[in-house]
Amino acid sequence: MTIGHRHFTLASAAGITLASILWSTGVRADEAYRLLAGDVVAMSIAGVPDLSQEAQVQLDGYLSLPLIGEVRAAGRTMPDLRESIRAVVTSRLVTVYTPNGQEHLRSFARDQVSAWISEYRPVFVSGDVARAGEFRFRPGMTVRQIIAAAGGVALTPAVGPVVNTAGLEADYVGAWHALAAMEARVWRLRTELGEDIGFEPAELPPRPQRNTALEDILRVEKDLREARALDHERERSFLERSLTQIDQQTAVLVRQLEVEKETEVADAADLEQARELSGKGLYTQSRLSDLRSAALISATRRLQTETNLMQLERRKIEVARELERLDDHRHLSLLDEIQQARVKRAAEAAKLNELVARLEAAGLAPPAAGTHGKIVVTVVRASAEESIEAALDLELEPGDVVQVARQSIVEAQQFGAVSAPGTALLRTAADLP
């Protein structure tokens, strides 16, 4: 594809200048790279953004910049080409335009001219990947990164129609994690009900990848169990403290009631005696009235204390019932949750079994860690005219073709790499505890 030259706005020129700076400071190792057809070269002149240009190296090895003309680029390094561009620009007067539209001739110094590779030839990925095709090259890109950009490694079915292997494996991974989460939830609920059991990861199918997903799920369930237990214990402690306070208040009121009863009896006796003496003329009416008031107050206090004691007794009964309901409600809630979790776990197990069947029908192995056949990555490098059996961390070059080959399940079986398709990886819902 011919890009040709194009002028840039001031903002675009600023971006290109930044790219030039990054090139000059951070990608020095690529200065030895030799240009080939498909690479895009950009140039700019400091202070004159309108003269910023870029062009693609054509199939004949030349690139054409309006300010420079045609220049041979294929097979040359960027420092070599940059010097040629600088030599041409600094050897002539260039027409530039002022902001008001006037034109004048201007010469430039060598250090004002910059040139760099703005876009490399693409790299290509083929074979057993989710999305084969052409991908933009970036310096430092590795085989691992380009395979990830292509959607990851996928198994090609040995027979049958083309299937979305990446989608099937992704569904399997998601279903495995969903089942693992439900297994962990059932385990956590059973321990909350008081069962002394450990979590058995062997009850799950092989994990689909080497990661800490299961450990993370268990850690969350353990944290949830501890938080719920702490919350329940706090509620129990609050109610138990309330019962203790009621008992303490009751003890105080009982002692107070005894004193008030004695006072009431004494005041009643004083009033009776005063009445007898009043009949003999020994007590005045005002004194007799004071004693009546004292006796009434004593009786009222005793009645109020008895009322308070009755209210405390009712409150104690209510708190005791609330404490009993708290434990019963927690137990019933846990039973309901574990029932729902078991139903959901059975559904997730059925879904995972279905995905295993679909994978095996397509000639694929479930993506369990360590059960795949060997993955062979070959890099075809045009610049070196060679094919390399590459490691995943091999750095790519522009124009490389990455070929990914992965053994089918049949080939893997021949070498004992994976289990046979009929091997049971999952338990049925009836087998679940």
Secondary structure as the mmCIF struct_conf table of DSSP 4:
data_model
#
loop_
_struct_conf.conf_type_id
_struct_conf.id
_struct_conf.beg_label_comp_id
_struct_conf.beg_label_asym_id
_struct_conf.beg_label_seq_id
_struct_conf.end_label_comp_id
_struct_conf.end_label_asym_id
_struct_conf.end_label_seq_id
HELX_RH_AL_P HELX_RH_AL_P1 LEU A 10 GLY A 26
HELX_RH_3T_P HELX_RH_3T_P1 ARG A 28 ALA A 32
HELX_LH_PP_P HELX_LH_PP_P1 TYR A 33 TYR A 33
STRN STRN1 ARG A 34 ARG A 34
HELX_LH_PP_P HELX_LH_PP_P2 LEU A 35 LEU A 35
TURN_TY1_P TURN_TY1_P1 ALA A 37 GLY A 38
STRN STRN2 VAL A 40 ILE A 45
TURN_TY1_P TURN_TY1_P2 ALA A 46 GLY A 47
STRN STRN3 VAL A 48 GLN A 56
HELX_LH_PP_P HELX_LH_PP_P3 VAL A 57 GLN A 58
TURN_TY1_P TURN_TY1_P3 LEU A 59 ASP A 60
BEND BEND1 GLY A 61 GLY A 61
STRN STRN4 TYR A 62 LEU A 65
TURN_TY1_P TURN_TY1_P4 PRO A 66 ILE A 68
STRN STRN5 GLY A 69 ARG A 72
TURN_TY1_P TURN_TY1_P5 ALA A 74 GLY A 75
STRN STRN6 THR A 77 THR A 77
HELX_RH_AL_P HELX_RH_AL_P2 MET A 78 THR A 90
TURN_TY1_P TURN_TY1_P6 SER A 91 SER A 91
BEND BEND2 ARG A 92 ARG A 92
STRN STRN7 VAL A 94 TYR A 97
TURN_TY1_P TURN_TY1_P7 PRO A 99 ASN A 100
BEND BEND3 GLY A 101 GLY A 101
STRN STRN8 GLU A 103 ARG A 106
HELX_RH_3T_P HELX_RH_3T_P2 ARG A 110 GLN A 112
STRN STRN9 VAL A 113 GLU A 119
HELX_LH_PP_P HELX_LH_PP_P4 TYR A 120 PRO A 122
STRN STRN10 VAL A 123 GLY A 127
BEND BEND4 ASP A 128 ASP A 128
STRN STRN11 VAL A 129 VAL A 129
BEND BEND5 ALA A 130 ARG A 131
STRN STRN12 GLY A 133 PHE A 135
TURN_TY1_P TURN_TY1_P8 PRO A 139 GLY A 140
STRN STRN13 THR A 142 THR A 142
HELX_RH_AL_P HELX_RH_AL_P3 VAL A 143 ALA A 149
TURN_TY1_P TURN_TY1_P9 ALA A 150 GLY A 151
STRN STRN14 VAL A 153 VAL A 153
HELX_LH_PP_P HELX_LH_PP_P5 LEU A 155 PRO A 157
BEND BEND6 ALA A 158 PRO A 161
HELX_RH_AL_P HELX_RH_AL_P4 THR A 165 GLU A 192
TURN_TY1_P TURN_TY1_P10 LEU A 193 GLY A 194
HELX_RH_3T_P HELX_RH_3T_P3 PRO A 201 GLU A 203
BEND BEND7 LEU A 204 LEU A 204
HELX_LH_PP_P HELX_LH_PP_P6 PRO A 205 ARG A 207
BEND BEND8 PRO A 208 THR A 212
HELX_RH_AL_P HELX_RH_AL_P5 ALA A 213 GLY A 279
TURN_TY1_P TURN_TY1_P11 LYS A 280 GLY A 281
BEND BEND9 TYR A 283 TYR A 283
HELX_RH_AL_P HELX_RH_AL_P6 GLN A 285 ALA A 361
TURN_TY1_P TURN_TY1_P12 ALA A 362 GLY A 363
TURN_TY1_P TURN_TY1_P13 ALA A 369 GLY A 370
BEND BEND10 HIS A 372 HIS A 372
STRN STRN15 ILE A 375 ARG A 381
TURN_TY1_P TURN_TY1_P14 ALA A 382 GLU A 385
STRN STRN16 GLU A 386 GLU A 389
TURN_TY1_P TURN_TY1_P15 LEU A 392 ASP A 393
HELX_LH_PP_P HELX_LH_PP_P7 LEU A 394 LEU A 394
STRN STRN17 GLU A 395 GLU A 395
HELX_LH_PP_P HELX_LH_PP_P8 LEU A 396 LEU A 396
TURN_TY1_P TURN_TY1_P16 PRO A 398 GLY A 399
STRN STRN18 VAL A 401 ARG A 406
HELX_RH_AL_P HELX_RH_AL_P7 ILE A 409 GLN A 414
TURN_TY1_P TURN_TY1_P17 PHE A 415 GLY A 416
BEND BEND11 VAL A 418 VAL A 418
TURN_TY1_P TURN_TY1_P18 PRO A 421 GLY A 422
BEND BEND12 THR A 423 THR A 423
BEND BEND13 LEU A 426 LEU A 426
HELX_RH_3T_P HELX_RH_3T_P4 ALA A 429 ASP A 431
#
